[in-house]
Amino acid sequence: MDGTVLVADDDRTIRTVLTQALTRAGCKVHATSSLTTLMRWVGEGRGDAVITDVAMPDGNGLEMLPKIAQDRPDLPVIVISAQNTIMTAIKAAEADAFDYLPKPFDLPDLMKRTARALNRRETAARAAPATPVSDADREDLPLVGRTPVMQALYRLVARVMNTDLPVLIWGESGTGKSLIAKAIHDFSDRRTLPFVTVTGADLQDIEGPARVLARVRGGTLLIDEIADISLEVQARIARMMDAPGEYTPRFLATSQSDLAEAMKKGDLRRDLFYRLSGATVHVPSLRDRVEDIELLASHFLERADGGSGPARRLSEGASKVFANYSWPGNVRQLEHAMRQLALTSRAPEISQAEAEQVLGAQPAPEPVHAQANTERLGASVERHLRRYFDQHGSMLPPPGLYARILREIEMPLIEISLAATSGNQAKCADLLGINRNTLRKKITDLDIEVTRGRKMM
């Protein structure tokens, strides 16, 4: 890499790590814990790219972006933040950030994004920033998550919200598909226009499309559960999209079904699928982001309490109970469970017994990865890779996919093998069928902690 990078973060460790990594990559670095200093450097014409945190002691990094865009329109800004909600991603997009990464971030990923920012700094065309939405107008959306699949989802929503592309949103019941659709509308340029949700029944008769278009008046039209609509009505929807009349709406559609499979089964017209799939958004199930359960639970408990009394939290035992449950109703089911606990629990900490009791009337818990018991490894890997590509919609994933996937598989394989052999590297190397020196190098490169004497059950 070649260029000067300005780094603003109030965490000394992050400043040190980024300075060392960028310097080794060939960059010059100016690092500060102050937004005031950062803006002075920008005003002086320093820097070819900026990496800034959001929450700083002397201000908000996102609020500085319009000023940077005005003074230095070709200066790319990468936003990093520990505020892991969809609102941060949307605000970053509204403020015209070059890129957004949640904390904790993957350093090699950030370095690649910085390289792209430096390479494109001379030619990157910056779109006009969207009209900002006041915080008072922002709905409290339960779209919360630190997991990579949710962060990728946030970035994709932020990218598509101000385009006119139709969007297909699919995922299991209760994952938040309707919330995603509403967020795309509420933070888009069409937010002052109607948001209308229709089902097949609204379009059943021949006059249905005309009535719907009259209601939506150029706003956003959400077609609910598109794969459940009859083929006759689907044909009517396709014709409506081809000739929407004077005011063309933004078309969104949701589905619980994998739409590629729905087409194979004949439940979805191919021509309608291609009309709707300008961008595809897959909303992950809760069991695919188990690490977000505690964060979501805290969010729902706080909202149920309404700010009255001490904040409640899950005990370690309760967290384990919820993490091991399969959540067939996904986030909606978790929200209902938290509302019930907010009513019945009196102590600040939700106990394991209370967690087990609230799940007592729910479907029997299953291991989160129960599907793997009957699914061959290749099919499981393929399923996860397809979901990863779906998260990026019409965009390709970042370069270096082969190495990232190998690392994702290699690291747990070595960790589990080491645990199974009680940390004996000779036995582990023999089990894996690799040279002991090769194993040692991989342990070092992957930063795997070796613990002796612990047998995996």
C-alpha positions in Angstrom: 0.0 0.0 0.0 1.1 3.6 -0.7 -0.3 6.7 1.0 -1.0 8.4 4.3 -3.7 7.1 6.6 -5.3 9.2 9.3 -6.4 7.1 12.3 -8.8 8.4 15.0 -9.7 6.2 17.9 -9.8 6.7 21.7 -8.5 3.2 22.3 -4.7 3.4 22.6 -4.3 -0.4 21.7 -6.3 0.0 18.5 -4.2 3.0 17.5 -1.0 1.1 18.1 -2.1 -2.0 16.3 -3.4 0.0 13.2 -0.3 2.2 13.2 2.0 -0.9 13.2 0.1 -2.8 10.6 -0.3 0.1 8.2 3.4 1.1 8.6 4.5 -2.5 7.8 2.2 -2.3 4.7 4.1 0.7 3.5 1.8 3.5 4.6 2.5 6.7 6.6 0.2 7.0 9.6 -1.0 9.9 11.7 -3.0 8.6 14.8 -5.0 10.6 17.3 -7.5 10.1 20.1 -9.2 13.5 19.2 -11.7 14.3 16.4 -10.6 17.9 16.7 -7.1 16.9 15.7 -8.4 14.7 12.9 -10.5 17.5 11.4 -7.5 19.8 11.6 -5.4 17.3 9.7 -8.1 16.9 7.1 -8.4 20.7 6.8 -4.7 21.0 6.2 -4.9 18.6 3.3 -3.2 15.7 5.1 -4.1 12.0 4.5 -5.2 9.9 1.6 -7.7 7.9 3.7 -9.3 8.1 7.1 -10.1 5.3 9.6 -12.3 6.7 12.5 -14.2 5.4 15.4 -17.8 6.7 16.1 -17.9 7.3 19.8 -15.0 9.7 20.6 -14.4 11.8 23.8 -14.9 15.1 21.9 -17.7 14.1 19.4 -19.2 11.6 17.1 -17.2 10.4 14.1 -20.2 10.0 11.9 -21.2 13.6 12.4 -17.8 14.7 11.0 -18.3 12.9 7.6 -20.5 15.6 5.9 -17.8 18.2 6.7 -15.1 15.9 5.4 -17.1 15.2 2.2 -17.6 18.9 1.7 -14.0 19.9 2.2 -12.3 16.8 0.7 -14.8 15.0 -1.5 -12.2 12.5 -2.7 -11.0 11.5 0.7 -12.4 8.0 1.6 -13.4 7.4 5.2 -13.7 4.0 6.8 -15.9 4.0 9.9 -15.2 1.4 12.7 -17.7 1.1 15.6 -18.6 -1.0 18.6 -22.2 0.1 18.2 -23.3 -3.1 16.4 -26.8 -2.2 15.2 -28.3 -1.6 11.8 -28.6 2.0 12.7 -24.9 2.5 12.7 -24.6 1.0 9.3 -27.4 3.1 7.9 -26.0 6.3 9.5 -22.6 5.5 8.0 -24.2 5.1 4.6 -26.2 8.3 5.0 -23.0 10.2 5.9 -21.4 8.8 2.8 -18.7 6.7 4.4 -16.5 4.7 2.1 -16.9 1.6 4.2 -18.1 0.5 7.6 -16.7 -2.2 9.9 -18.0 -3.3 13.4 -15.7 -3.8 16.4 -14.1 -6.2 17.0 -12.9 -6.1 13.4 -10.8 -8.5 11.5 -7.4 -6.8 10.9 -6.6 -8.4 7.6 -10.1 -7.5 6.4 -9.6 -3.9 7.5 -6.2 -3.7 5.7 -7.8 -4.9 2.5 -10.5 -2.3 2.7 -8.0 0.4 3.4 -5.9 -0.7 0.4 -9.1 -0.4 -1.8 -9.8 3.0 -0.4 -6.2 4.2 -1.2 -6.3 2.7 -4.7 -9.6 4.3 -5.5 -9.0 7.7 -3.8 -8.2 9.4 -7.1 -11.2 8.2 -9.0 -13.9 7.3 -6.5 -17.1 9.2 -7.2 -19.0 10.0 -4.1 -22.8 10.0 -4.4 -24.8 12.9 -3.0 -25.6 12.2 0.6 -29.1 11.2 1.4 -31.4 13.7 3.3 -30.6 12.9 6.9 -33.3 11.5 9.2 -33.6 13.0 12.6 -33.0 10.6 15.6 -36.6 11.5 16.7 -37.9 9.9 13.5 -35.9 6.7 13.9 -37.9 3.6 15.0 -36.4 1.5 17.7 -35.7 -1.5 15.5 -34.7 -4.8 17.1 -32.1 -5.4 14.4 -29.2 -6.0 16.7 -26.2 -8.3 16.3 -22.4 -8.5 16.4 -22.1 -11.7 14.4 -20.6 -11.5 10.9 -23.8 -12.5 9.2 -25.7 -9.7 10.8 -23.0 -7.1 10.1 -23.0 -8.2 6.4 -26.8 -7.9 6.4 -26.6 -4.3 7.8 -24.1 -3.3 5.2 -26.2 -4.8 2.4 -29.3 -3.0 3.6 -27.4 0.3 3.8 -26.2 -0.2 0.2 -29.6 -0.9 -1.4 -31.9 1.4 0.6 -31.5 4.4 -1.7 -31.5 2.5 -5.0 -34.7 1.7 -7.0 -33.8 -1.9 -7.3 -36.5 -4.4 -6.3 -35.4 -6.4 -3.3 -36.2 -10.0 -2.3 -36.0 -10.6 1.4 -36.1 -14.3 2.5 -35.7 -16.2 5.8 -37.5 -18.3 8.3 -40.6 -17.0 10.1 -39.8 -14.6 12.9 -36.3 -13.6 11.7 -37.4 -10.0 11.0 -38.0 -9.9 7.2 -40.8 -7.3 7.6 -38.5 -5.2 9.8 -35.8 -5.2 7.2 -38.4 -4.2 4.5 -39.6 -1.3 6.7 -36.1 -0.2 7.5 -35.3 0.0 3.7 -38.3 2.2 3.2 -38.0 4.3 6.4 -34.4 5.4 5.7 -34.7 5.7 1.9 -35.5 8.8 -0.2 -39.1 7.5 -0.4 -39.7 7.6 3.3 -42.3 10.5 3.1 -44.4 8.3 0.7 -46.7 5.4 1.6 -45.4 2.0 2.7 -48.0 -0.6 1.7 -48.0 -4.3 2.4 -50.1 -6.6 0.3 -50.8 -10.3 0.1 -52.2 -12.5 -2.7 -55.8 -11.7 -1.6 -55.3 -8.0 -2.3 -54.4 -8.8 -6.0 -56.9 -11.7 -6.5 -59.3 -9.8 -8.8 -58.4 -8.1 -12.0 -58.7 -4.6 -10.5 -56.5 -5.4 -7.5 -53.2 -4.1 -9.0 -54.8 -0.7 -9.9 -56.2 -0.3 -6.4 -52.8 -1.2 -4.9 -50.8 1.2 -7.1 -53.3 4.0 -6.2 -52.6 3.4 -2.5 -48.8 3.3 -2.8 -48.5 6.4 -5.0 -44.8 5.9 -5.8 -43.8 4.8 -2.3 -42.8 1.3 -1.4 -44.9 -1.8 -2.1 -44.1 -4.9 0.0 -45.5 -8.2 -1.4 -45.8 -10.6 1.6 -44.8 -14.3 1.1 -44.5 -14.1 -2.7 -44.0 -17.9 -3.0 -47.4 -18.6 -1.4 -49.3 -16.6 -3.9 -51.0 -18.4 -6.8 -49.3 -18.5 -10.2 -52.2 -16.6 -11.7 -51.8 -13.7 -9.3 -48.0 -13.9 -9.7 -48.5 -13.3 -13.5 -50.7 -10.3 -12.5 -47.8 -9.0 -10.3 -45.3 -9.4 -13.2 -47.6 -7.3 -15.5 -48.0 -4.7 -12.8 -44.2 -4.4 -12.4 -43.9 -4.0 -16.2 -46.6 -1.2 -16.4 -46.9 0.5 -13.0 -48.5 3.6 -14.3 -47.6 7.2 -13.6 -45.9 6.7 -10.2 -43.6 3.7 -10.1 -43.2 2.3 -6.6 -40.2 0.5 -5.1 -41.0 -3.2 -5.1 -40.0 -5.4 -2.1 -41.1 -9.0 -1.5 -40.6 -11.5 1.4 -40.6 -15.2 1.5 -40.0 -18.0 4.0 -39.0 -20.3 1.2 -35.7 -20.5 -0.6 -36.9 -18.9 -3.8 -34.5 -20.9 -6.1 -36.1 -24.1 -4.6 -39.6 -22.6 -5.0 -38.9 -22.1 -8.7 -37.7 -25.7 -9.1 -40.9 -26.9 -7.5 -43.0 -24.7 -9.7 -44.3 -22.5 -6.8 -42.7 -19.3 -8.2 -42.8 -18.0 -11.7 -39.3 -17.6 -13.1 -40.1 -14.3 -14.9 -41.4 -12.8 -11.6 -38.3 -14.0 -9.7 -36.0 -12.2 -12.2 -38.1 -9.1 -12.0 -38.0 -9.0 -8.2 -34.4 -10.1 -7.6 -32.6 -6.8 -8.2 -31.0 -7.5 -4.8 -31.5 -10.6 -2.6 -31.3 -10.2 1.2 -31.2 -13.4 3.3 -32.1 -12.8 7.0 -30.3 -15.5 9.1 -32.2 -17.7 11.6 -31.4 -17.2 15.3 -29.7 -20.6 15.5 -27.2 -19.3 12.9 -26.2 -16.4 15.1 -26.3 -17.9 18.6 -23.7 -15.4 19.8 -26.3 -12.6 19.4 -28.9 -14.2 21.7 -27.6 -12.6 24.9 -27.4 -9.2 23.2 -30.9 -9.5 21.8 -32.2 -10.7 25.2 -30.8 -7.7 26.9 -32.3 -5.4 24.3 -35.8 -6.9 24.7 -35.6 -6.9 28.5 -34.6 -3.3 28.5 -37.5 -2.4 26.1 -40.0 -4.5 28.2 -38.9 -2.7 31.4 -39.4 0.7 29.8 -36.5 2.1 31.7 -38.2 1.6 35.1 -36.1 -0.1 37.8 -32.7 -1.7 37.5 -31.6 -3.2 34.2 -32.1 -6.9 34.1 -29.7 -9.4 32.6 -29.3 -13.1 32.0 -27.3 -15.2 34.4 -24.6 -17.5 33.0 -26.9 -20.5 33.4 -29.8 -18.7 31.6 -27.6 -17.7 28.7 -26.5 -21.3 28.3 -30.1 -22.5 28.3 -31.1 -20.0 25.6 -27.9 -20.7 23.5 -28.7 -24.5 23.4 -32.4 -24.0 22.4 -33.2 -24.3 18.7 -35.6 -21.2 18.6 -37.9 -22.4 15.8 -39.8 -19.1 16.1 -36.5 -17.1 15.8 -36.2 -13.6 17.1 -40.0 -13.1 17.5 -40.1 -16.1 19.8 -37.1 -14.8 21.8 -38.8 -11.4 22.2 -42.0 -13.0 23.5 -39.9 -15.1 26.0 -38.2 -11.9 27.3 -41.5 -10.1 27.7 -42.8 -12.9 29.8 -39.6 -12.9 31.9 -39.9 -9.1 32.4 -43.4 -9.7 33.8 -42.6 -12.7 36.0 -39.1 -12.2 37.2 -38.4 -9.9 40.2 -34.6 -10.3 40.6 -32.2 -8.2 38.5 -30.6 -11.4 37.1 -32.7 -14.0 35.2 -31.9 -17.4 36.7 -31.4 -20.7 34.8 -34.6 -22.1 36.4 -36.6 -19.1 35.1 -35.1 -19.6 31.7 -36.0 -23.2 31.7 -39.5 -22.5 32.9 -40.3 -19.9 30.2 -39.2 -22.4 27.6 -41.2 -25.2 29.2 -44.3 -24.5 27.0 -42.1 -24.1 23.9 -41.2 -26.9 21.4 -38.6 -29.3 22.8 -35.1 -27.9 22.7 -32.8 -29.3 20.1 -29.0 -28.9 19.7 -28.4 -25.9 17.7 -26.4 -27.9 15.1 -28.6 -30.9 15.1 -28.9 -30.7 11.3 -25.2 -31.7 11.1 -26.0 -35.1 12.5 -27.8 -36.2 9.3 -26.1 -33.8 6.8 -22.8 -34.7 5.1 -20.0 -32.2 5.7 -19.9 -31.1 2.0 -23.6 -30.3 2.0 -23.3 -28.3 5.2 -20.3 -26.3 3.9 -22.2 -25.7 0.6 -25.2 -24.4 2.5 -23.1 -22.0 4.6 -21.2 -20.8 1.5 -24.4 -20.1 -0.4 -25.7 -18.1 2.5 -22.5 -16.1 2.7 -22.8 -15.2 -1.0 -26.5 -14.4 -0.5 -25.5 -11.9 2.2 -23.6 -9.8 -0.4 -26.6 -9.6 -2.8 -25.5 -8.6 -6.2 -22.0 -7.8 -5.0 -19.1 -10.3 -4.8 -17.6 -11.0 -1.3 -14.2 -9.3 -0.6 -11.2 -10.8 -2.3 -9.3 -13.6 -0.5 -12.3 -15.9 -0.1 -10.3 -19.1 -0.5 -7.9 -18.4 2.3 -10.7 -17.2 4.6 -12.8 -20.3 4.1 -9.7 -22.6 4.6 -9.0 -20.7 7.9 -12.6 -21.1 9.0 -12.4 -24.8 8.6 -8.8 -25.4 9.6 -8.9 -23.6 12.9 -11.8 -25.5 14.5 -10.5 -28.8 13.1 -7.1 -28.3 14.8 -8.7 -27.1 18.0 -11.0 -30.0 18.3 -8.3 -32.5 17.4 -6.0 -31.0 20.0 -8.8 -31.2 22.6 -9.5 -34.9 21.6 -5.8 -35.8 22.1 -5.5 -33.8 25.4 -3.1 -31.3 23.8 -0.6 -34.0 22.7 0.8 -32.5 19.5 2.4 -35.8 18.3 -0.9 -37.6 18.6 -2.8 -34.7 17.1 -0.4 -34.6 14.1 -0.8 -38.3 13.6 -4.6 -38.0 13.8 -4.7 -35.3 11.2 -2.1 -37.0 9.0 0.3 -34.1 8.9 3.9 -33.5 10.0 4.4 -32.4 13.6 6.4 -29.3 12.5 3.5 -28.4 10.1 1.1 -28.7 13.0 3.2 -26.5 15.2 3.4 -23.8 12.5 -0.3 -23.9 12.0 -0.9 -23.5 15.7 1.3 -20.5 15.7 -0.1 -18.9 12.6 -3.7 -19.5 13.7 -2.9 -18.3 17.3 -4.4 -21.5 18.8 -4.1 -22.0 22.5 -2.9 -25.5 23.4 -4.2 -26.8 26.8 -2.9 -30.1 28.0 -4.8 -32.7 30.0 -8.3 -31.7 28.9 -10.1 -34.4 27.0 -13.1 -33.4 24.8 -16.2 -35.4 25.7 
